[in-house]
Structures are given as structure tokens and as C-alpha cells.
Amino acid sequence: MLPLKNRLKKKKDFENIFAKGKTTKARYFFLKTIETGSLDSRIGFIVSKKVSKKAVERNRTKRLFREAVRLNIARIKPGYDLVFIVLNLAKEKDLTEIKKEIEFILGKNGLLIN
């Protein structure tokens, strides 16, 4: 589970990212980012009913994404808000595939510290 300081929860924050954020497409998700200049990066996840009608499958997919991000949270640059919009292909993938794709896209966008 992500620490509280790294969770994006308010509706207005999501709306701000959708209105002004930059979008990048990966194989299993879209990543929307916006620079905030704060001390921590906050992350949110969206798994719609288009991914699965079953809440169990949507929640499992969301848990996999949260875990993949949690494993990389120390390497993500501070001062950004990120929203992962999960696509239908992601529900058949396992943690290692999701983690690899997240690391690739974050690195491509210059959001990883090495």
C-alpha cells in the first residue's frame, strides 16, 4: 500500500491533472502527469468498468499497479502528480510485466531518479 503522503485522492486534483496534464501511452495504461513542485509525488489509479464489469477483477488490477508503483516510489522524482489509467490488456498481466512497463514509461518521461 502506498504511504498516505503519496496518494492522490481528491476529485479536484484528478480534474486538474486531466485538464492540464501531459499524457503518455504505454501498452497496459495511460500515464497523465503534472508538475506540482511539492515535496512528494502523489499517485492515483483509475480502473474503469471497461476493463472488467467485475469489481473483483478491477480491484485486483488496481492492487497490482499499486504494488508495482510502491516498489519504485523511492525512485520517483518528487513534485509530480501521476494518474495511471489502466487499459483492458492489463487484467491478464502479472506484477513483473506491469512493474517493467511502469519503470520504462517513468524513465522515458524522466520521472525516475537513478
Biotite code that builds the C-alpha atoms (Angstrom):
import biotite.structure as struc

atoms = struc.array([
    struc.Atom([0.000, 0.000, 0.000], chain_id="A", res_id=1, res_name="MET", atom_name="CA", element="C"),
    struc.Atom([1.223, 3.467, -0.817], chain_id="A", res_id=2, res_name="LEU", atom_name="CA", element="C"),
    struc.Atom([2.001, 5.849, 2.056], chain_id="A", res_id=3, res_name="PRO", atom_name="CA", element="C"),
    struc.Atom([-0.714, 8.461, 2.682], chain_id="A", res_id=4, res_name="LEU", atom_name="CA", element="C"),
    struc.Atom([1.529, 11.325, 1.555], chain_id="A", res_id=5, res_name="LYS", atom_name="CA", element="C"),
    struc.Atom([1.883, 9.642, -1.877], chain_id="A", res_id=6, res_name="ASN", atom_name="CA", element="C"),
    struc.Atom([-1.823, 9.061, -2.555], chain_id="A", res_id=7, res_name="ARG", atom_name="CA", element="C"),
    struc.Atom([-3.872, 11.211, -4.873], chain_id="A", res_id=8, res_name="LEU", atom_name="CA", element="C"),
    struc.Atom([-7.426, 11.204, -3.559], chain_id="A", res_id=9, res_name="LYS", atom_name="CA", element="C"),
    struc.Atom([-9.313, 14.451, -4.136], chain_id="A", res_id=10, res_name="LYS", atom_name="CA", element="C"),
    struc.Atom([-11.592, 14.827, -7.132], chain_id="A", res_id=11, res_name="LYS", atom_name="CA", element="C"),
    struc.Atom([-10.293, 18.348, -7.865], chain_id="A", res_id=12, res_name="LYS", atom_name="CA", element="C"),
    struc.Atom([-6.722, 17.006, -8.076], chain_id="A", res_id=13, res_name="ASP", atom_name="CA", element="C"),
    struc.Atom([-7.781, 14.380, -10.627], chain_id="A", res_id=14, res_name="PHE", atom_name="CA", element="C"),
    struc.Atom([-9.697, 17.028, -12.593], chain_id="A", res_id=15, res_name="GLU", atom_name="CA", element="C"),
    struc.Atom([-6.638, 19.317, -12.589], chain_id="A", res_id=16, res_name="ASN", atom_name="CA", element="C"),
    struc.Atom([-4.430, 16.550, -13.975], chain_id="A", res_id=17, res_name="ILE", atom_name="CA", element="C"),
    struc.Atom([-6.980, 15.713, -16.681], chain_id="A", res_id=18, res_name="PHE", atom_name="CA", element="C"),
    struc.Atom([-7.299, 19.379, -17.653], chain_id="A", res_id=19, res_name="ALA", atom_name="CA", element="C"),
    struc.Atom([-3.618, 20.382, -17.658], chain_id="A", res_id=20, res_name="LYS", atom_name="CA", element="C"),
    struc.Atom([-1.599, 17.172, -17.519], chain_id="A", res_id=21, res_name="GLY", atom_name="CA", element="C"),
    struc.Atom([0.661, 15.585, -20.107], chain_id="A", res_id=22, res_name="LYS", atom_name="CA", element="C"),
    struc.Atom([-0.411, 12.145, -21.386], chain_id="A", res_id=23, res_name="THR", atom_name="CA", element="C"),
    struc.Atom([1.819, 9.216, -22.310], chain_id="A", res_id=24, res_name="THR", atom_name="CA", element="C"),
    struc.Atom([0.536, 5.895, -23.624], chain_id="A", res_id=25, res_name="LYS", atom_name="CA", element="C"),
    struc.Atom([2.061, 2.580, -22.598], chain_id="A", res_id=26, res_name="ALA", atom_name="CA", element="C"),
    struc.Atom([0.989, -0.945, -23.503], chain_id="A", res_id=27, res_name="ARG", atom_name="CA", element="C"),
    struc.Atom([-1.191, -1.502, -20.448], chain_id="A", res_id=28, res_name="TYR", atom_name="CA", element="C"),
    struc.Atom([-2.073, 2.033, -19.335], chain_id="A", res_id=29, res_name="PHE", atom_name="CA", element="C"),
    struc.Atom([-2.091, 5.765, -19.978], chain_id="A", res_id=30, res_name="PHE", atom_name="CA", element="C"),
    struc.Atom([0.003, 7.949, -17.668], chain_id="A", res_id=31, res_name="LEU", atom_name="CA", element="C"),
    struc.Atom([-1.080, 11.518, -17.024], chain_id="A", res_id=32, res_name="LYS", atom_name="CA", element="C"),
    struc.Atom([1.463, 13.747, -15.270], chain_id="A", res_id=33, res_name="THR", atom_name="CA", element="C"),
    struc.Atom([1.607, 17.285, -13.988], chain_id="A", res_id=34, res_name="ILE", atom_name="CA", element="C"),
    struc.Atom([4.394, 19.069, -12.130], chain_id="A", res_id=35, res_name="GLU", atom_name="CA", element="C"),
    struc.Atom([3.308, 20.462, -8.768], chain_id="A", res_id=36, res_name="THR", atom_name="CA", element="C"),
    struc.Atom([6.574, 21.481, -7.118], chain_id="A", res_id=37, res_name="GLY", atom_name="CA", element="C"),
    struc.Atom([5.621, 19.849, -3.808], chain_id="A", res_id=38, res_name="SER", atom_name="CA", element="C"),
    struc.Atom([7.973, 17.781, -1.674], chain_id="A", res_id=39, res_name="LEU", atom_name="CA", element="C"),
    struc.Atom([6.341, 14.452, -2.554], chain_id="A", res_id=40, res_name="ASP", atom_name="CA", element="C"),
    struc.Atom([4.876, 12.871, -5.654], chain_id="A", res_id=41, res_name="SER", atom_name="CA", element="C"),
    struc.Atom([1.274, 11.743, -5.442], chain_id="A", res_id=42, res_name="ARG", atom_name="CA", element="C"),
    struc.Atom([-0.137, 8.866, -7.455], chain_id="A", res_id=43, res_name="ILE", atom_name="CA", element="C"),
    struc.Atom([-3.697, 7.892, -8.391], chain_id="A", res_id=44, res_name="GLY", atom_name="CA", element="C"),
    struc.Atom([-5.157, 4.934, -10.271], chain_id="A", res_id=45, res_name="PHE", atom_name="CA", element="C"),
    struc.Atom([-8.243, 4.613, -12.459], chain_id="A", res_id=46, res_name="ILE", atom_name="CA", element="C"),
    struc.Atom([-9.613, 1.221, -13.464], chain_id="A", res_id=47, res_name="VAL", atom_name="CA", element="C"),
    struc.Atom([-12.939, 1.660, -15.241], chain_id="A", res_id=48, res_name="SER", atom_name="CA", element="C"),
    struc.Atom([-15.729, -0.798, -15.879], chain_id="A", res_id=49, res_name="LYS", atom_name="CA", element="C"),
    struc.Atom([-14.453, -1.061, -19.456], chain_id="A", res_id=50, res_name="LYS", atom_name="CA", element="C"),
    struc.Atom([-11.562, -3.103, -18.032], chain_id="A", res_id=51, res_name="VAL", atom_name="CA", element="C"),
    struc.Atom([-13.929, -5.517, -16.330], chain_id="A", res_id=52, res_name="SER", atom_name="CA", element="C"),
    struc.Atom([-17.518, -5.498, -15.181], chain_id="A", res_id=53, res_name="LYS", atom_name="CA", element="C"),
    struc.Atom([-16.450, -7.463, -12.109], chain_id="A", res_id=54, res_name="LYS", atom_name="CA", element="C"),
    struc.Atom([-15.254, -5.389, -9.143], chain_id="A", res_id=55, res_name="ALA", atom_name="CA", element="C"),
    struc.Atom([-13.030, -8.263, -8.020], chain_id="A", res_id=56, res_name="VAL", atom_name="CA", element="C"),
    struc.Atom([-11.005, -8.103, -11.250], chain_id="A", res_id=57, res_name="GLU", atom_name="CA", element="C"),
    struc.Atom([-10.820, -4.287, -11.222], chain_id="A", res_id=58, res_name="ARG", atom_name="CA", element="C"),
    struc.Atom([-9.629, -4.271, -7.618], chain_id="A", res_id=59, res_name="ASN", atom_name="CA", element="C"),
    struc.Atom([-7.020, -6.963, -8.303], chain_id="A", res_id=60, res_name="ARG", atom_name="CA", element="C"),
    struc.Atom([-5.667, -4.975, -11.245], chain_id="A", res_id=61, res_name="THR", atom_name="CA", element="C"),
    struc.Atom([-5.534, -1.823, -9.141], chain_id="A", res_id=62, res_name="LYS", atom_name="CA", element="C"),
    struc.Atom([-3.687, -3.684, -6.353], chain_id="A", res_id=63, res_name="ARG", atom_name="CA", element="C"),
    struc.Atom([-1.077, -4.924, -8.858], chain_id="A", res_id=64, res_name="LEU", atom_name="CA", element="C"),
    struc.Atom([-0.481, -1.385, -10.120], chain_id="A", res_id=65, res_name="PHE", atom_name="CA", element="C"),
    struc.Atom([-0.244, -0.017, -6.577], chain_id="A", res_id=66, res_name="ARG", atom_name="CA", element="C"),
    struc.Atom([2.328, -2.657, -5.653], chain_id="A", res_id=67, res_name="GLU", atom_name="CA", element="C"),
    struc.Atom([4.394, -2.013, -8.787], chain_id="A", res_id=68, res_name="ALA", atom_name="CA", element="C"),
    struc.Atom([4.444, 1.713, -8.015], chain_id="A", res_id=69, res_name="VAL", atom_name="CA", element="C"),
    struc.Atom([5.151, 1.120, -4.317], chain_id="A", res_id=70, res_name="ARG", atom_name="CA", element="C"),
    struc.Atom([8.268, -0.854, -5.216], chain_id="A", res_id=71, res_name="LEU", atom_name="CA", element="C"),
    struc.Atom([9.534, 2.163, -7.214], chain_id="A", res_id=72, res_name="ASN", atom_name="CA", element="C"),
    struc.Atom([8.245, 5.010, -5.015], chain_id="A", res_id=73, res_name="ILE", atom_name="CA", element="C"),
    struc.Atom([11.711, 5.911, -3.709], chain_id="A", res_id=74, res_name="ALA", atom_name="CA", element="C"),
    struc.Atom([12.968, 6.334, -7.293], chain_id="A", res_id=75, res_name="ARG", atom_name="CA", element="C"),
    struc.Atom([10.150, 8.625, -8.487], chain_id="A", res_id=76, res_name="ILE", atom_name="CA", element="C"),
    struc.Atom([11.101, 12.302, -8.644], chain_id="A", res_id=77, res_name="LYS", atom_name="CA", element="C"),
    struc.Atom([9.313, 14.454, -6.050], chain_id="A", res_id=78, res_name="PRO", atom_name="CA", element="C"),
    struc.Atom([6.997, 17.238, -7.110], chain_id="A", res_id=79, res_name="GLY", atom_name="CA", element="C"),
    struc.Atom([4.724, 15.427, -9.571], chain_id="A", res_id=80, res_name="TYR", atom_name="CA", element="C"),
    struc.Atom([1.162, 14.180, -9.578], chain_id="A", res_id=81, res_name="ASP", atom_name="CA", element="C"),
    struc.Atom([0.666, 10.980, -11.612], chain_id="A", res_id=82, res_name="LEU", atom_name="CA", element="C"),
    struc.Atom([-2.516, 9.197, -12.675], chain_id="A", res_id=83, res_name="VAL", atom_name="CA", element="C"),
    struc.Atom([-2.423, 5.703, -14.157], chain_id="A", res_id=84, res_name="PHE", atom_name="CA", element="C"),
    struc.Atom([-5.460, 4.982, -16.350], chain_id="A", res_id=85, res_name="ILE", atom_name="CA", element="C"),
    struc.Atom([-5.475, 1.227, -16.744], chain_id="A", res_id=86, res_name="VAL", atom_name="CA", element="C"),
    struc.Atom([-6.376, -0.396, -20.073], chain_id="A", res_id=87, res_name="LEU", atom_name="CA", element="C"),
    struc.Atom([-8.142, -3.700, -20.703], chain_id="A", res_id=88, res_name="ASN", atom_name="CA", element="C"),
    struc.Atom([-4.897, -5.567, -21.553], chain_id="A", res_id=89, res_name="LEU", atom_name="CA", element="C"),
    struc.Atom([-3.595, -5.122, -18.015], chain_id="A", res_id=90, res_name="ALA", atom_name="CA", element="C"),
    struc.Atom([-6.002, -7.512, -16.330], chain_id="A", res_id=91, res_name="LYS", atom_name="CA", element="C"),
    struc.Atom([-4.209, -10.576, -17.751], chain_id="A", res_id=92, res_name="GLU", atom_name="CA", element="C"),
    struc.Atom([-0.704, -9.386, -16.808], chain_id="A", res_id=93, res_name="LYS", atom_name="CA", element="C"),
    struc.Atom([1.272, -10.231, -13.705], chain_id="A", res_id=94, res_name="ASP", atom_name="CA", element="C"),
    struc.Atom([3.236, -7.974, -11.368], chain_id="A", res_id=95, res_name="LEU", atom_name="CA", element="C"),
    struc.Atom([6.600, -8.303, -13.126], chain_id="A", res_id=96, res_name="THR", atom_name="CA", element="C"),
    struc.Atom([5.203, -7.272, -16.518], chain_id="A", res_id=97, res_name="GLU", atom_name="CA", element="C"),
    struc.Atom([3.335, -4.307, -15.045], chain_id="A", res_id=98, res_name="ILE", atom_name="CA", element="C"),
    struc.Atom([6.363, -3.241, -12.988], chain_id="A", res_id=99, res_name="LYS", atom_name="CA", element="C"),
    struc.Atom([8.634, -3.400, -16.039], chain_id="A", res_id=100, res_name="LYS", atom_name="CA", element="C"),
    struc.Atom([6.246, -1.290, -18.133], chain_id="A", res_id=101, res_name="GLU", atom_name="CA", element="C"),
    struc.Atom([5.825, 1.293, -15.344], chain_id="A", res_id=102, res_name="ILE", atom_name="CA", element="C"),
    struc.Atom([9.605, 1.604, -14.924], chain_id="A", res_id=103, res_name="GLU", atom_name="CA", element="C"),
    struc.Atom([10.034, 2.006, -18.695], chain_id="A", res_id=104, res_name="PHE", atom_name="CA", element="C"),
    struc.Atom([7.417, 4.768, -19.023], chain_id="A", res_id=105, res_name="ILE", atom_name="CA", element="C"),
    struc.Atom([8.567, 6.637, -15.913], chain_id="A", res_id=106, res_name="LEU", atom_name="CA", element="C"),
    struc.Atom([12.144, 6.525, -17.226], chain_id="A", res_id=107, res_name="GLY", atom_name="CA", element="C"),
    struc.Atom([11.013, 7.663, -20.676], chain_id="A", res_id=108, res_name="LYS", atom_name="CA", element="C"),
    struc.Atom([9.296, 10.683, -19.114], chain_id="A", res_id=109, res_name="ASN", atom_name="CA", element="C"),
    struc.Atom([12.292, 11.496, -16.923], chain_id="A", res_id=110, res_name="GLY", atom_name="CA", element="C"),
    struc.Atom([10.449, 10.777, -13.688], chain_id="A", res_id=111, res_name="LEU", atom_name="CA", element="C"),
    struc.Atom([12.906, 8.226, -12.261], chain_id="A", res_id=112, res_name="LEU", atom_name="CA", element="C"),
    struc.Atom([15.938, 9.058, -10.173], chain_id="A", res_id=113, res_name="ILE", atom_name="CA", element="C"),
    struc.Atom([18.919, 6.762, -10.760], chain_id="A", res_id=114, res_name="ASN", atom_name="CA", element="C"),
])
